[in-house]
Amino acid sequence: MQQTHNTLSENIRVQSVVLLNKHLAAAIDLHAQVKQAHWNVRGPGFIAIHELFDRVAGAVEDYSDLIAERAGGLGGAAYGTVQTAAERSFLIPYPHCIADCSEHVFAVSSALAAFGQSAREAIGLATSYADADTADLFTEVSRGVDQQLWLVESHRTPK
């Protein structure tokens, strides 16, 4: 940990940095998964889904920055290399053998939902550490991921 004038105790900051890095790895993986879908989607809804996935990937990249910068602000290091993300991400690997719009919508929705669930759990963990600002960051991320999930799932055929 780097020296900082942040008034949270070092114990709280260490716990929060670990939590943040867990989600940084998954956010980097999520960004790559959405780009995988963006590059490989095919079908009658191509352009709408292709452009949507690009916007979703941009939003996820913004979440990565928020998470990494909070880790740094607490005096920690942000572990954001692709190699680290591959080792530490809790997301299910993205299927490579799909092209159909509906299959990509399902896969991206599943990844967003898993990340969003973990972000909600992180709110409670950060709160239990007495780090309200990190909890607030995860609230912002959770709310944003839920919005991206809604946009993606809106491309599913209603039942």
C-alpha positions as a printed NumPy array, in Angstrom:
array([[  0.   ,   0.   ,   0.   ],
       [  1.141,   3.497,  -0.833],
       [  1.13 ,   6.239,   1.766],
       [ -1.996,   8.379,   1.584],
       [ -3.785,  10.984,   3.62 ],
       [ -6.997,   9.006,   3.167],
       [ -8.466,   8.736,   6.647],
       [ -9.732,   5.162,   6.315],
       [ -7.639,   2.73 ,   8.303],
       [ -5.091,   0.688,   6.379],
       [ -7.032,  -2.478,   7.251],
       [-10.192,  -1.103,   5.616],
       [ -8.252,   0.149,   2.607],
       [ -6.543,  -3.228,   2.096],
       [ -9.867,  -5.096,   2.211],
       [-11.45 ,  -2.659,  -0.211],
       [ -8.518,  -2.831,  -2.635],
       [ -8.787,  -6.637,  -2.714],
       [-12.524,  -6.359,  -3.423],
       [-11.943,  -3.724,  -6.094],
       [ -9.26 ,  -5.783,  -7.837],
       [-11.552,  -8.817,  -7.896],
       [-14.094,  -6.743,  -9.79 ],
       [-11.496,  -5.042, -11.957],
       [-10.457,  -8.45 , -13.309],
       [-14.069,  -9.347, -14.038],
       [-14.809,  -5.932, -15.592],
       [-11.859,  -6.317, -17.965],
       [-13.095,  -9.806, -18.855],
       [-16.657,  -8.503, -19.292],
       [-15.427,  -5.763, -21.625],
       [-13.583,  -8.36 , -23.721],
       [-16.631, -10.64 , -23.776],
       [-18.884,  -7.851, -25.024],
       [-16.314,  -6.898, -27.686],
       [-16.159, -10.576, -28.723],
       [-19.911, -10.459, -29.264],
       [-19.671,  -7.089, -31.044],
       [-17.115,  -8.418, -33.52 ],
       [-18.846, -11.731, -34.213],
       [-22.583, -11.125, -34.138],
       [-24.493, -12.015, -37.333],
       [-28.119, -12.075, -38.347],
       [-31.04 ,  -9.89 , -39.342],
       [-30.631,  -7.604, -36.319],
       [-26.904,  -7.21 , -36.924],
       [-26.448,  -3.449, -37.019],
       [-28.604,  -2.717, -33.974],
       [-26.938,  -5.415, -31.863],
       [-23.45 ,  -4.626, -33.187],
       [-23.803,  -0.953, -32.224],
       [-25.451,  -1.771, -28.897],
       [-22.628,  -4.112, -27.907],
       [-20.109,  -1.377, -28.721],
       [-21.933,   1.057, -26.412],
       [-22.193,  -1.589, -23.679],
       [-18.458,  -2.298, -23.989],
       [-17.763,   1.428, -23.592],
       [-19.852,   1.588, -20.431],
       [-18.092,  -1.471, -18.995],
       [-14.726,   0.096, -19.782],
       [-15.817,   3.161, -17.788],
       [-16.658,   0.887, -14.83 ],
       [-13.159,  -0.59 , -15.054],
       [-11.679,   2.903, -14.772],
       [-13.835,   3.776, -11.762],
       [-12.864,   0.574, -10.005],
       [ -9.139,   0.873, -10.786],
       [ -8.97 ,   4.539,  -9.816],
       [-10.664,   3.846,  -6.48 ],
       [ -8.071,   1.153,  -5.732],
       [ -5.325,   3.663,  -6.487],
       [ -7.038,   6.356,  -4.447],
       [ -7.015,   4.057,  -1.436],
       [ -3.258,   3.64 ,  -1.778],
       [ -3.448,   0.268,  -3.469],
       [ -2.443,  -0.949,  -6.886],
       [ -4.914,  -1.722,  -9.656],
       [ -4.128,  -5.065, -11.268],
       [ -5.568,  -4.529, -14.706],
       [ -3.524,  -6.524, -17.179],
       [ -5.21 ,  -8.978, -19.495],
       [ -3.154, -11.79 , -17.939],
       [ -4.366, -10.889, -14.445],
       [ -7.951, -10.603, -15.633],
       [ -7.737, -14.04 , -17.261],
       [ -6.412, -15.563, -14.038],
       [ -8.806, -13.839, -11.629],
       [-12.11 , -13.218, -13.395],
       [-15.088, -14.946, -11.823],
       [-17.116, -14.775, -15.059],
       [-17.883, -17.873, -17.101],
       [-15.74 , -17.942, -20.262],
       [-17.491, -16.562, -23.328],
       [-18.499, -19.137, -25.952],
       [-16.449, -18.704, -29.128],
       [-18.577, -20.768, -31.486],
       [-21.647, -18.549, -31.713],
       [-22.699, -15.981, -34.308],
       [-26.497, -15.722, -34.058],
       [-27.822, -12.467, -32.585],
       [-30.051, -14.2  , -30.051],
       [-27.216, -16.415, -28.798],
       [-24.961, -13.39 , -28.304],
       [-27.755, -11.492, -26.557],
       [-28.188, -14.449, -24.194],
       [-24.429, -14.791, -23.527],
       [-23.864, -11.057, -22.971],
       [-26.972, -10.861, -20.766],
       [-25.69 , -13.74 , -18.656],
       [-22.278, -12.111, -18.203],
       [-23.794,  -8.73 , -17.33 ],
       [-26.159, -10.368, -14.823],
       [-23.311, -12.238, -13.116],
       [-21.191,  -9.106, -12.885],
       [-24.151,  -7.084, -11.604],
       [-24.932,  -9.672,  -8.928],
       [-21.349,  -9.603,  -7.719],
       [-21.349,  -5.789,  -7.689],
       [-24.449,  -5.859,  -5.475],
       [-22.713,  -8.288,  -3.124],
       [-19.69 ,  -5.965,  -3.089],
       [-21.927,  -3.129,  -1.848],
       [-22.648,  -5.151,   1.293],
       [-19.031,  -6.185,   1.737],
       [-17.701,  -2.641,   1.392],
       [-20.364,  -1.471,   3.832],
       [-19.29 ,  -4.154,   6.315],
       [-15.702,  -2.847,   5.997],
       [-17.014,   0.66 ,   6.866],
       [-15.996,   1.965,   3.422],
       [-19.093,   3.866,   2.351],
       [-17.381,   5.403,  -0.686],
       [-16.417,   2.038,  -2.163],
       [-19.95 ,   0.808,  -1.437],
       [-21.256,   3.867,  -3.275],
       [-18.968,   3.145,  -6.233],
       [-20.336,  -0.396,  -6.442],
       [-23.871,   1.017,  -6.232],
       [-23.101,   3.213,  -9.241],
       [-21.6  ,   0.266, -11.122],
       [-24.511,  -2.011, -10.219],
       [-27.067,   0.546, -11.367],
       [-25.188,   1.05 , -14.654],
       [-24.806,  -2.669, -15.296],
       [-28.514,  -3.175, -14.654],
       [-29.278,  -0.504, -17.255],
       [-26.944,  -2.165, -19.784],
       [-28.588,  -5.513, -19.023],
       [-32.015,  -4.015, -19.697],
       [-30.844,  -2.595, -23.037],
       [-29.378,  -5.936, -24.112],
       [-32.307,  -8.016, -22.891],
       [-34.688,  -5.72 , -24.76 ],
       [-33.438,  -7.483, -27.89 ],
       [-34.816, -10.832, -26.732],
       [-38.039, -12.081, -28.21 ],
       [-40.839, -11.603, -25.65 ],
       [-42.636, -14.697, -24.428]])
